[in-house]
Amino acid sequence: MTLFDFIDLSFDQKLDAMLCGNLIANRAHKNGICQLYILDGFFVEILYNSRDFKILKLQPLLLDAALDPYLDQISLDDLFVR
């Protein structure tokens, strides 16, 4: 799947696609927990409200700067997991 294919999916289809992704980092957020996944060569961030057990946001990261909060947690080995 390409990034553009992912963008065109419905929210539920994106959730299904994430089953093939690999979790590579977490970070605290004022509304819960952000998780960074790699999926078919692109990154997807999920904002999860752990109190209400809800996904608040699921979005591909289009800019390298969006990875900045995760850089201290990501190793090159994480990026090449298949």
Secondary structure, DSSP 8 states (H G I E B T S, - for coil): --HHHHHHS-HHHHHHHHTTSEEEEEEEETTEEEEEEEETTEEEEEEEETTTTEEEEEEE--SGGGGGGGTTT--HHHHT--
